[in-house]
Amino acid sequence: MISITTEDFDINAMITRSKSSEMGAVVTFLGTVRDDGIDMLHFEAYEGVAIREMESIQDEAFEKFDIQSVDVIHRIGELPVGENIVLIIVGAGHRKEAFRACEYILERIKESVPIWKKEIGDSGERWIPGEAYRS
């Protein structure tokens, strides 16, 4: 499953749904809004393109790693400190492949998926450049 949503997600339900008896490892990454002196983050996405790019990254992961499942959900909208942002779940027969694939997927999402974030706090608002735009 690849999804972009404004709603929070049930992490345990998603992990349970992704598991199968052939998997010896299920690796998850949960990104949350941390307190960096901000009140919230605002996320925007070019949704159609973002979904297609995440599906392409999912396909790449299946080609590069011996894995059995990939699920990615990314939230958009205004998310206060402590809220869930992104969940990546990778299932594989063995942990090393699951860990490697999960990290690969996260880094590729940060590099190429058109999702933008803005910090909002007492000192104002500012858009944060994505990984692809940092020098």
N, C-alpha and C positions, 0 to 999 in steps of 0.2 A: 504494500500500500504506500502510495505517495500522496501527501495531502498538504494543502495550505488552508488554515482555518482561523477564524476569530475566536473560536471556543477553546477552553482548556480541554485537556485530554486525560483519560484514565490510564496512567502508566502501567499499572498491574494488568488491567484488561488487555492492553495492547501487547504486553509481553506474553501473556497466556495465549492470546490468539496467534502469535507468531511461532510458538513452540511446536515441535514435532518429535516423535520418538527417535528419529534418526540423528537428532542434534545432540552433541555432547557439550555444546557451548552456546550461550545466548549472551551477547555483549550489548550493553546499552550505553548511550551517551545522552545525558539530559543537560541541556543548556538552560540556565535561569538568569533572570535579571538580578545582577549583583548591585549592592549599595556602593557606588562609586561617587557618592555625594549627589546623586540624582534622585528624582522622584519616580521617574518612569522612563521607559523606552517606547517610542512609536515606530512600528514596522510597517513598511509599504512594500508591495510586490507587484511586478508585472506578471499577474497570476498565470496566464496561459503559457507564457514563455518559461516562467519559473518551474511550473509542473513538468513541462517537456524537458527542461534541462536536468531536473532531478531524476526523471525517468532515464535519461541518457547516462547520468552518473550511476544509477542503479545497474544499468546494463554493463557499464564499464567494470563495476565491482564484481559482477558475476563472471565476466571474462577473465579478470586478473586474479581472483581469489577463489579457493575451493569453499564456497559458501552455499547455503541452502535457502536463505531468506533475507530480505532487506525491507525494512519499513522506515519511512521518514515522514514526520509530521512537523510542520513549521507554522507558528502562529504569526498573525499580523494584527495591527491595531495597537491600542495603547495598553502597555503591560507594566504594572507597578513593580517595585522591587520585590523579589521573591517569587514572581510568577514564572511559569514554564514558558520557554521560547521554542526550543527544538528538541525533538526526541528521535534518535536513530537507534534502531534495533537490528542487529545482525545475528543470524543463526548459522551455525556451521557444525561440522562433525568434530572439530578440534578448536581449542581456544585461540591459538596463534593466528589462524586464518581469520577468525571472527574479529579479534582485536585489530589486526592489520587492515581489514576491510572497513571497519567502523571508522578508524582514523582517516583512511583514504577518502571515504564518503564525506566526512566532516570538512576536511581541507578542500575538497573539490566544490562543495556547496559554497564555502566562503569565497572561493576564487571566482566562480562563474555564474551563480544563480542570482538573477536580478531581484534581490530583496535588500531594501535599504532601511537603515535605522537612524532615528533622531533621539538624542538625549534631551530630556525635559527636566528642569530643576529650578531652584530658586534663582540661579544666576542666568536663566534664560534657556534657549533651545539651540541645539547645533546638530547638523547632520554629520554622521560619522562615515568617513570614506571606507569602502569595502577593501578587502585584501588586494584586489586587482588594481586598486587606485593608489595604494600606498607606495611611497618612494623609498 
